[in-house]
Amino acid sequence: MGSVASASRKCYGALVHGHPGFLQFFRDVTPIDVIERIADRRPRGVPGRRGCRRRPAVPWVYAWMQSRHVLPGWFGIGTGLEAAAREHGVEAIEKALGDWNFLGTCSRTSSSTSVRADLDIAAHYESLATGEAPAIAAEIRREHALAQQWVTKVLEQGEPPRQPSRTAARRDAARAVRRPDAPDAGGPPAPLAGGRARDPAPLRCAARERLGIALALQATG
């Protein structure tokens, strides 16, 4: 377990905390702006922490679920299992899964969340991003493939199931990530006053989009 945890943590930290463009990527490809404004305030964050470490856990996970990356649930597990297999062998991992319920639960949870992720839909959200988005998206896809490969292998699940395609829904949902007061959101910009939109209609529309997606997925994070 130590080998899995160490390699997984290093992989996750290198992207989320180590990549200088990741925080902007997060803001570009998820509806975190809408989620924060639904609460009518910007979160102050976790005291004493910087960057992504300042993000409160609930909106962080909720935002990644909405964009269908589901990143916190699986990113790093593939690298962790691969490292453990190199160090101890696949047979040792399979035996540990049978002997230790905690490791088995972690692996099965990562398996279900990696399947819940739909990177075809996520690509539409990523099209809204700028800067180093292509490199970050490529790293997410590399690790997702590795996660599905190793979790499937050690759990002996066969081919992982695929999410059904909903092309129109994914395009509409991605468009809704744009700031709800932007000109292409259905009206002129609505300036903020004291943290509250003067014209709340675009924000209400965006909030209903988020609720609809959460209900369809039967999950907020």
N, C-alpha and C positions, 0 to 999 in steps of 0.2 A: 504493500500500500504506500510505503514511503517513496518508492520509485515513481509510482503513478502520480502521487500528489506533488512531488518536487518538480517533475517535468511538466505537468499540467499547469501548475502555478507559474512557472517560468514562461511558458508559451502564452498564457493569458495576459500576464503582466507586460510582456514585451509589446503586445499589440495595444492593449487598453491603456496602460500607464506609460509605456515607453515610446510609442509612436507619436511624434509631435502633431500630426494632423488628425489624430483619432477623435478628439473631442469635437472638432468642427464637423467631421464625418458623422458623428452621432447626432448632432443638431440638424444636419442637412437631411439625413435619410430616415429619421424617425419623427413622429408627431409630438416630440417632447415640448415644443413651444405651445401647442394646443393643450396638452396635458397640464402644463404649468398654469396656463391662463384659465383653464376650467376652475382651478383652485383659487383664481383671482389674485395670484401673487407669484413672484419668483421665489423658489425655495432658497433658504439661506445656506443650505448644505450642511455637511458634517463639520463641526468646528475642528480646526487644526489640520485639515486635509486640503489638498489641492487637486486641480484637474478632475478626472473622472472619479477620484476617490471622494470628492465632495458630494457626489450625487446621492440623494437618499435612495434606498434600495427599491422602494415600491414604484416610483415613477421610472426608474432606470429599467427595471424588468418589464414593466407595462409597455414602455416605448418600444423595446426590442421585440416584444410579442406582436405589437401592432404592425411593425414593418415586416414581420414574418422571418426575421433573422433568428429570433429566440436565442441570441448569442450567449447570455449568461448561463444557459442550461447545458451547453455541450462544448463550448469552445475550450480546447486544451485537452479533452479526454483522449482524443486520438493520439496526440503526441505522447501523453502519459502512458497509455497502454503499449505503444510501440517501444518506448524507452524501457518499460518493465519487461517486455518480451525479449529485448536484446540482452538485458542484464540477467534475467532468471529463466527465460524460455516460456513459450506459450503454455506448455503443460502445467507449469507452476502457477500461472495466472488462473487457468481453468480450475485447478485444485483449490486455490484460494477463494475463488468465487463460490465453490461448493461448501467450503468450510467456514466462511465468514460472511454472515448475512449483510453486514454493513457494506462491504465491497460489492456484493451482488446487487444490493439496492441502488448504490451509486451508479453502477454500470447500466442497470435497467432504466433508471431515470434518465441518464444521458442518452440512452438509445431512444426513448420515447420523445425526448425534446429535440433530438437531431432529426427525427422523422417529422415532427411537427413543423420544423423550419421548412420554408418553401423559398428557395433562393431564386426561383423564376419570378415569383412575386416581388421578392426583395430587390431584384434588378431594376424594377420600375421605380422604386424608392431611390435607389442608388443613382438613377439618371438625373435626380434633382441635385446631386452633390457636385462640389467643385474641388479644386486643389488636388490632393493626393488620393482621391477616391478610388481610381482604378487599381492602384497598388493595394490599398486596404481591402477592397472587394475581392481581389485575387487571393489574398492571404486568407480571408474568411472561407472562400470556396475550397482552398487547398486543405485547410484544417477540417472542414465539414466532410470532405471526401475521406479523409484519414479517420475521422471519428466513426463514420458509418462502416468503413472497412474493418476497423479493429473491434468495435463493439459487436458487430455482426459475427466476426470470427470467434471471439472468446465466448459469446453467448450462444453460438451455434444456431443462429436464427434463420439462416439462409438469406435470400435477397431481402433487403429492407423494403417495407411497403412504401408506395409513393403517394403523395398528396394529389387529389383530383385537381384538374386545371379549371380555373375560373378567370378567363382572360379579361372579360369586360370588368368584372369586379375588381381585379387587381389594378387595372388602369385607373379606375375611378378613385380607388382608395389612395393610390400614389399621388394623384392630383390634389387630394384633400390634405396632403402633408404641407403644401405651401401655406404660408401664413394666411390665416383666415381674413386678414384685412388687406391682402394684396390685391392689386387691380384685377388679376385674373381669377380671383375667388368669387366673382359675381357682383362686384360693386366697387366704388371708389375706396381708397384707403380710409380706415376708421381710426383716427389717432387715439392714443390711450390717455386717460386722465386719472391719475391716482391709482393706476393699475387696472382700471376698468375701461372696457371699450365703450366709446360713445354710441356707436351703433352695434349692438350685440348680435344682430342677425347673422352675419357671417360666422361669428364664433359659435353660435348655437348650432348652425349647420355642421360645422367641423366637429363639434362635440358629439352630435348625433351620429356622424360617420364613425367616430371612434367607438361609441357604444355599440353600434351595429356590428362592427368587426369583432368586438369582444364577445358579443352574444353569439355570433356565428362560430367563433372559435371555442366558445364555452370556456374562456380563460382570459384573465387579465395579466397573467404572468406566472 
